[in-house]
Amino acid sequence: MTTGPVGRELLTDKIVVVTAAAGTGIGSAVARRCLDEGACVVLSDHHERRLASTCDELTAVFGDRAAAVRCDVTVEADVQALIDGAVARFGRIDVLVNNAGLGGTAAVQEMSDEQWSRVLDVTLTGTFRCTRAGSRQMIAQGGGGVVVNNASVVGWRAQAGQAHYAAAKAGVMALTRCAALDLAAFGIRVNAVAPSLAMHPFLAKVTSDELLTELAAKEAYGRAAQPWEVATVVAFLASNYASYLTGEVISVSSQHP
């Protein structure tokens, strides 16, 4: 099974925005899962050509329920244009999935300010920018809505060479908990998923086979998750089945300390 279970209309009539949704990773799997569950989805990514290709693939299956707006989450004007574009296309926003993130490997004693700042700007500050813009729109609509952030188990667990990424993902977890309290009065839920290892072609391209084998061996199932396995948990958090969950970080992992 490569795309997950059959949809059960968990998100029928919901308008979902997903960042970093181009290509074949978690973001595009989330977009497809939300469409499978009956939602209308606005995909976003800063890779314009790859975004258009992904949107074409989805519209071929789901028709005009899929749309695309290019966005670089490090640029405030782009973030606002994404929210405005989603509203212009579908009239409102019900769910925002903050999937954009940037990794890399560097020992802390060798890491440059630019490496540190770039990872934090995309992964943590980008999540903040989108949450701020998305929640403002949800409040303007009269309240209600869902934000789901993509964190990582490295926000809890140490991994060599990942100080910037781990700090950013730990920050996403803290942002999730605090934003949940800020937005509860408006009926907006904020939760996060924390995957351990989800295999997709881009990860394979930037990570050595040796490290991937080592990480997979730590999982109880002896393998990485497939992107759809993370996407199904995101869809659950976005749905009314999670109506009393907010400020939670759900580990999507079979790895245990």
N, C-alpha and C positions, 0 to 999 in steps of 0.2 A: 504493500500500500504506500503510495507516494504523496497523496494529497490529503489523506485523513478520512475520517468517517463521513457518511452522507450527512448533509446539512439538515437541521431540524427547525429551521425558521426562528432561531434564537434572536436574530437581529432584524427581523422583517420591518421595513419602513424606517429603519435607523439610517442616519447619515454619518458616515465614518470617514475620518481623515487619518491617513497613515504616512508618516515621514520615512524617508529612506526606503521606499517600497519598490525601487527598480531592481531588476536582476533576479536572482534565484535564492536570496537569503530569507531571513526571518520576516522582513518587511513585506516582501511580495507574497510570502505564504500567509501572512496575516490578512493582506488585502483579499486574496483568493478565499480564505476561510470566511471572512465577513460577507463576501459576495455569496458564497455557498449558503450562508445563514440568512440570506434575504436582504442584506443591507445595500444601500448605494454607497460607493466608495470613491473618495478622491485620493489618488496616489500622488505622492510627492517625492522628489529626489533632486539633487543638484546635478546629476548626470542626465542632461536633457535627452540625448539620443537613446540611452538605455531606458529612460523613463517612457519615452514614446513607444519603444518596442514592447515593453511590459504592458503598457496600457492597451496597445493594439491586440496583444494576445488575450487580454481579459475581455475587451469589448467584443471580440469574436465569439466569446462564450456567453457573456452576460449582457451584451448590448449596451444601452446608454446608462446602465447603472454604474458603470466605471468611467472615471474621468481622471485627468492628470493636470497638475499645476507644478511647474518647476519651483523649487525652493532650496536655498542655502540657509540652513538654520543658524548660521553665524551672522546673518544679515537681517536686522530687524525689519527692514522694508519688505524683504522676501517673505518673512514669516507672516506679516500682516496681509500681504498679497495672497498668500495661501489661504488664510482664513476667509478673507473677502471673496476670493475666487470660489471657494466651496459654497459659501452662502449664495453667491450670485448664481451658481449652477443648480443647487438643490434647495435653497431657501433657508437652511439652518445647519447647525452641527449638533449631533447627539453624542458622538464618541470621538475622542482624539487619542491616537496611539503614537506615542513618542518613541520611535524606533531608531532614530539617527544616532550614530555613535562612531567613534574613531579610535582605533587601537594602535598598536606598535610595540616594539620590544626594545628596551634600553635600560641598562643598569643605572641606578639612581646617581652614582658618582660620575657617570658619563652623559647623563641626560641634559640636553640644552634647555634653556628657557623656552625656546620656540617649540620644541617637542612637547614640553609640559603644557604650555599655554594652548597649543592647537588641540590637543586631546581634551583638555578641560572645556575649551570653548565650544567644540562640537557636541561632546557627550553630555556635559552637565549644563553649561549655560544655554546651549541650544534647546535642551529639554525645558529649562526654565522659560526661555523666550516663547516657546510654543504653548506651554501650559498657561502662561500669562495671557497671551492673545486668545487662545481657545476658551479659557474660562471667562474672559470678559465677554466674548460673544455669547456663551451659554447663559450668563447672567442677563445680558441684554435681551435674550429671548424669553426671559421669565424664569430662568433657573432650571435645574435638572441637567443631567448629562454625566458623562464618564470620561475620565482620563486614565489611560493605561500606559505606564512607562516601562521601557526595557532596561532593566538593570543587569546584574551579573553576579554569579556566586563569588567572583573575585572581590566584590564589595565586602564580603565576609572573610574570605580565605586569602592568605598570602600566596603570591606567585612571583617568582624571580623575574625581573625585567618588566614588571607591570605596575610600577608605582603610580604612574600618571593615570593609567586606565582604571586601576583599582580605586584610586582616590576619587576619580570622576564617578564611577559606579556606586561607591559608598555615598557620594553626594547625592546621586539620583535617589537612592533609598531614603536619605534624610529629607530631601525635597518632597518626596512622595508622602511621607508621614506628616510633615508640616503643612503642605498644601491641602491635605485631606482635612485638617482641622480648620484652615482658613476658609475652605469652600463648602464645608458641611452645611452651613446655614443657608446656602443657596441650592441645596439638594444635589450637589455635584460630588460624585465619588471619585477618589484618586487612589489607584493601586498600582503595583508593579509586578512584573515577572522577573525572575533571576535565573536565567539558563546557566548551565555549566558549559557544555560543549554541544553545539548544534552544527552539524556538518553541511557545508554548501561550497560551491566551486571557488568563491572568492576567498574563503577561509583557507581552503586547501592551497591556494596560490600564494598566500602570504605567510603560511606556517609550514615549518619543516615536517616531513613525514615522521621523523623521529619524535618530535614533540606531540604530534597528533596521536601517534601510537601510545605514547606514555600517558597522555590525558585520557584517552579512551579506556586504557587498562584500569584506571581508577574508578570507572563507572561500574555500578553493580551489574549492569547488563553487558559490560565489556564492549560497548559501542557508543558513539555519539548519538545524540538525539537528531531526528530529522526536523527541518524547519517547521513542518506542519504540526509536529508534536508540541512545539512551543505555541504555535498559532492557535491551537484549540483551547489552550489555557487563557490566552488573551481574549478570545471570543467569549469564553465563560465569564471573565471579569467584566467584559463590556455588556453582558446581557443582564436581564432582570433576575436571573438565577443567583446573581451575586449582589442583590439589592441591599444587604446589610453589611457588606464588606467595604471598608474604606481605610486607607492608611496602611494597608497590608502589602508585604513583599512575599510573593509566592515563589518558592524555589522550584524550578523545572529541571530537576537533576536526579540522577540515581546515585550520585557520589555522596559519600558520607565521611566525615572526619575520621 
